[in-house]
């Protein structure tokens, strides 16, 4: 199942941070608004941070801060809202089958220099994105793209995926434009003002009427400096993905943003006891996902009722998170005929992540209510990685960031993140999942099959936080994981009283 995607996603389960190669400061010429753009505006400015040690080319950037900025400068063929529903951007429409997508471009969308976007630009961008750090995983199942005419592109998939349109969010850049700052069609464009890099409102972006028309980019050495910059008043906005499992309070307003990061309990079904579906179901019945999200993750998570993101429009309103049920768990243990006398299971967790350590302790206490004794083994990050890869566990707490099409194949046997999952533990789930992606069964058919086998146990989807100062009216439209600046048109700079 999507072996290529699974391998690419294997790194994500361990959530190690990417190191960024140093880059020299880009040198670009100052640009002016095109004579073709007759819209005039007064400058209202704010400041955001960027990493000078990382690239600002969307296909080379690796740091969280720079890759998040790309959504301001570049459009994809489609964008995703908070429910992961694709919305037209550079594209006008998409006729999607299970293995082929026919995309028609919107001829009214222009690059920020006023030039038309061509199918050649899209093909050029696709080929770069396929090899890029930020977009290669979501495009791994895309075999090729060709153009059938001046406005239509045909994307071919390696394997069926009826949700593949969600992955057509890679940046579209103008072919052979500046390598440091390629020309895009986003809401802003990069301009060098006497050595200071700013984002200027793109006058060719139709329907975009923000109050903030200029954004100065301030250098930071690492993503950790974003909050510091906010607290000392250098910037008005900060994004923290809480990857270290710690929430630091700041003197600013804070809003949670649910990410597409699933936290799950991995199960070593190669263990004779854990090979029993009834026993795995007993483990699942013991666990309160709501307590894990609300308590262990301090509210910065949402309980998972399935392997899929609870905000995804495809499952919205179809599921409720089950309460823990120790009586049911005890019955399932008895049904499994497992003798727990003197048996202790190990639960691996990354000792460097506070949220997950607390989740591990909570799970151990919950499992004890059904007589399942668990010893939490908290290891430093590198040792934890090694132990998981060597399958030295009965259970472990893992996390991966899913691609926008909600691909979970990496967690099934044979997948790049399927540590401890034997083929007998998910054979029916894999079959149903393949049928789902081919459009041959409903999503609840798959979820019901998955909940019978429990090859792994979804716990929650993790949140990030965005913080903003009282000098910014953030508006009442929240941003989303795919674009933390999606509501920037609503931002307003306020006058702050002394």
N, C-alpha and C positions, 0 to 999 in steps of 0.2 A: 504493500500500500504506500504509494507515494514515497518511495525510499529516498529519493533525492531530497524532498521536503523534510523528511524525518531526520536525515543527517544534518541538514542545515539548522534544524531546530534543537538539536541535541545540546548545543552549547547553552541555549537559553534556559534549560532546566536548572542549571547551576548558577545562573544570573551573575556570572563574573563580569566585571567592568572592562570595557574595551580601552586599551591604551591608545592615545592619539599621537600620530607622528607630528613632529613640529613642522610648521609651515611658515614661510616668510610672509611678511605683510603684503597683501595684494596691492598692485599698483594699477589703477584704472583711471581713465580720463573722466573729468567732471562732465556730466551730461545735462542737457536742458530738456524741457518739455517739447515734444514734437509740435511743429507748426500746425499739424493737422488736428491737434487737440485744442479746441477753443474753450474748454471748460477752465475757468479760473477759480482759484481758492486762496484763502489766507492760511498762513502756516500756523498750526497749533501742534506743538511738539510734546513728545515724551521720550523716555529712554528705556531701552531693553539691553540685556547683556548678550554677548557672544563670546565664544572661545577663540582667541587668536591663535592658539596652538593647533587648532583643528581647521580643516578646510571649510569654506563656505560654498563650495561646489556641491550640489545636492547628491551627486553620485560618488563623492569622496568623503563627505562628512561622516563622522562616527560618534561624536559626542552627543549626548541628549540635548544639550542647549542649542547646538547648531542644527541638528536634524529637526527639532521642533520649530525653529525659525523658518525652515524651508517652506512651510505651508503659507507663509505670508508672501513669498516671492514667486512661488510656482503653483500652477494648477495641475491636477491630474486630469485624465479623461473624465473621471467622476470623483466626487468627494463623498465622505460618509458622515452622517449625522450621529447623534448620541445613541440611536437605535441600530446603528450599522446598516442603515438603508442608503443605497447609492443614489446620489443626486447628480444630474448633468453638470459638467464644468466645461472642459474643452470639447467634450462630446455632446451631441444632441440626443442620441438614442443608442440603445443596444438591443439587438435581437440575440438572445442567449439560448444556446442549446446545452446539452450535457458536455460536449467536447469542442464546440466551436462558438465563438462570439463574433458577431458582425456589428461593428461600431461605426456610426456615422458622425462625422465632425460637425461642429456648429460653426458655420462660416462667419458668423458675426463676432466670434471671439478673436481678439488680436493679441499679439505680443505687446510688451510694454513700449516697444519702439514703433508701434503702429502697423507692423507688417503682419501678413496673414499667416496663420498656422497651417502647415501642409501635412499631408500624410507622411512625407519624407521626414519631417521633424519628429513625428510620433515614432516612426520606426527607429530613427536615430536615438531617441530618448529611451525607448524600450530596450535596445541592445546595451546601452550604458547601464540602465537600471538592473538588468539581469545579472550584471557582474558587481553591483555596488553593495557595500556593507548594509545600507539601510533598507534596500528593496529586493535583494536577491531571493530572500526566503519566500516572499509572497508571490514571486514570479517563477519559482522553480518548476511549477507544473505547466508553465506556458512554454510550448515547444517552439513556436514561431509566430511572426506577424507578417502579413503581406497586404498590399493595397489592391483593391479591385477596380478602383477609379480614383478620381481626385478628392473624394470626400469619404470613402469607405475603407475600413480596415478589417481584416479577417484574422482573428487570434485563434490559434490552434492549441489545444491542451494535450498533454501526454496522457492523462487519465481524466475520466469524467468528473466534473465538479459543477453542479448547478448553481453554486454560490460564487463562482470565479469572478463575476463582474466586480465584486467587492475588492478585488486585488488590482483593479485598473486605476489605482490612485497614485502611481508613480509620477514624478514631475515631468512635465513636457517642457523641453527647452528648445531654443532656436538652434538648428544645426550649424556647427562651426562658429558659434558665437564665443565670446570671451571665456577662456577655460576656468578662470578664477570665479567669475560671476556670470554664468551663462544667462542669456536673456530668457525671461519667463513671461507668463501672462497673469501672474498673481495680483493680489490687491496692492502690493507695493513693489518698487524696484530699488536695487542697490545703486547708490550714488556716492562718489568720492567728493566730499567737500573739503578741499584743502587738507587732505590727509585724514579727515574724520569720515567714517563710513556711516551713512544714514540710509534709512528706507524712506523713499518718497512715494506718496500716493500715485498709483498707476492711473493716469488720466484716461487710458483706453479701457479700463475695467468698467464695463457697463453695469449700472445699478449700484455701484459701490460709493456711498456718500458718508464717509466717516468724519467725525469731528477732528480726530487726530490725523494730520496729513503728513507729518514728518516724525520719524522715529530714529533717534540717535543710537548707535550701537556702541556700548561700552565694553571694553575688554575685561575678561576674567580669566584667571589661570585654570580654574576647574569648576565643575558644576556645583561644588560645595559652596562656592563664593556667591551664588545667586541670592541666597537668603541674607548673607552679610550685606550685599549691595542694597537689598531692599531695606534692611533695618537702619542703615545709615542715611537713607534717603536718596541714594544715587539713582535708583530706579523705582518704578511704582508697581512692578509686577514680578512675581517669582513662581517658578514651577519646581516642585520637589516630588520625585517619584517614590520616595520613602523606601528605596531599595535596600537600605541598611536595616530596616525593621525598627526604626526609631522615629518618633514624631517630636519635633522641637517646636515649642510654642514661640510665636513671633508677635511683635507688636503691630499687628495688621489683621485685616479681615481675611478669613480663610474659607475656601470652598473645596469640597472633595470632588474628584473626577474619577469615575470608575474606569479602570484600565482593562485591557484585554489579556490580563495576566491571571491564569488559573493557578490556585494553590491547591494541592491535592495530597492525599495519603497514598503513597506507593506501597504495594503489597507484594511480598516475595511468594508467588504462587508455586514456585519450585519446592517450597517447604510442604511436606506431606499434609500437615494440618491446614495450612493456608490454601492448599489446592482445592479445598471443599468450598463450592459456591455458597452453601448454607452458612458456613463459618464466616466467609467474607461478608455475607448479608448480615450476620449477627454483629460484626464489627461496625458496619454501616449504620445499623439500627441504634447502636449505642451513642453515636456521635451527634452532638448538637451543633450543626453548622452555624446556627444563629449565634450561639455563645462564642464560637471561635471568631466570627466576624466582629461581634460587638465587644467582646472582652479581650481576647488574645490580640486582636488587631486594633483594639481601641476605637472601633467604629469605622476604621479606614478600610473597609472591605464590605462586600455584600455576599450573604450566604448563597451557596450554589445548590440549586435543585436538580441540576443535570451537569453534564460536562461542558455545556455551552454558556456563554456570557448571558446572565439574566436580563440584561438590557437589550439583547438582540431581538429585533422585531419579529423574527420567525417563530420565537417561542413565547413572546410576550403574552401574558394572560392565560397560558396553557398549563403552568406549573405552580405548585406551592412547595415551599421548603418543609420537608417532613420534620416533625419534632423527634427528639431522641426518645427511644422506647426500650428501657432496660428489660421489661417483662418479655417483649417480643424477641429481644436479643437472646435472652436466656432460653426461650423456646427453640430458637434457631440453633443455638449451641447444642442443645439436646438432640435436635433433628440431625445434626451433622455427625453425631456419635463420637465426637472428639472428647478425649479424656484430658482435662486441664490440670489434673493433679500434679503439683510440683513443676508445672510448666511456666516459664517466663519468656516473654517475647521482647525483642529489642526494637526500639524506635529511634532511628537516626534523625538528627536535626542539626542544622548549621548553628553552631554556638555563637556566631558573630551576628545573628539576626534576632533581635529581641522579640519581635512579633511571633516568629516561628518557634522560638524556644518556649514561649508562653503557651502557644497552641499545642505543642508536644506534651507539656505537662497537663494541660486540660484534657487532651485525648486520653492520656494514661489514666486519669481519674475517672473519666466517663466509661472506659472499657472495664475498669475494675467493678463497676456496678453489675456486670454480667459474669463476674468471676474470671475475666481475662486480665492476667497480670502482665504489665508492660514496664520495662526498664528504659527510661529515656537516656540515650547516649548522645550527648551534645559534643560535637567535635569542631575544632577550628575549620574555617572554610576549605582550605586545601585538603585537610584530612577527611573532611566530610565528602568532598568530591571523589576522592580515591575510594572511600568505603562504599559509596553508592555505585560507582562504576564496577567495583569488584563484587557487588551484590552481597556485602557483609551486613545484612540487615534482615529483619522480619518485616518491619515497616520503615518508611522514611517519609519526611515531608519535603515535597518538591514543588517547583514552580516553573511554568513556561509561559512565554508570551505567544499567544496564538496569532496567526496571520489573519487578515481581515475577513477571510472566508470561513473562519472558525474551524480550521483544519486541526483535528485532534489525532490524526493517524500516527504521529510520533509516539504516542502513549500506548499504542497497541503492540502486541508481540511482533518483533521484527522492526519496530520503529526505533528511531534514534534516542528516544527517552523512555523506552519500555523496560527499564531496569527491574528484573525480578518477575516480569510477566511471562508466564509460560503460554504456549499456544493453546492449551486446553482451557485457559481461563477466559479467553475472549473470542473464541472461534465464531460464535453466533453474532457477537457484537460487530466483528469485522465484516461478516457477510451483510448484515443489516446496514452498516455504514457505507459499504460500497453501493448498495441499492439506493440509499439515501442520496448519495452524490450523483448517481445516474438518473435520479428522478423517478425511481421505481418503488419507493415506499414513502410514507409520511414520516415526519421527524419524530412523532410520538411513538411510532413503531420501533424506531431505533432506540429511543430513550428507554422504553419499556424492556427491550431486550438487554440493553446495557445494565439496567437496574437489577436484572436477574443474575447476570454474571459477575458484576462488580470487579472488573479487572484492576481498577484503581478507584479511589473514592474522592470525588470532587468535594472540596471543603468550602472554598470561597473564591471570589474574584477580588483582587486587591485594588485599592484606590491610590491615586496620587493626590497631592494638594496644590492648589494655586492660591497664592496670597497676594494681596494688593493693599496699598496704603490708603489713608483717608483722603488723599489728594486725587483719587481716582474714583469716579462713579462707574462701577463695573457693569451696570445694567442688570436687568432681570432675566436675561437669556443666558443659561449656562453654556460653558464651552464643552468640548468632548475630547476623548482620548486621541482620536485621529487628527485633531486640530485644536490645540489648547488656546489658539487665538481666533477661534471660529466666531466669537462674539465681539471682535474688536471694533466693528462698526458701531456698537452701542457704547463704547467707552467714551467717557467725557472727563476732561480735566477740571477739577473744582478749585475754587479759590479757598485757600486754607487760612483761617484767621490766626493771627499771632496769639 
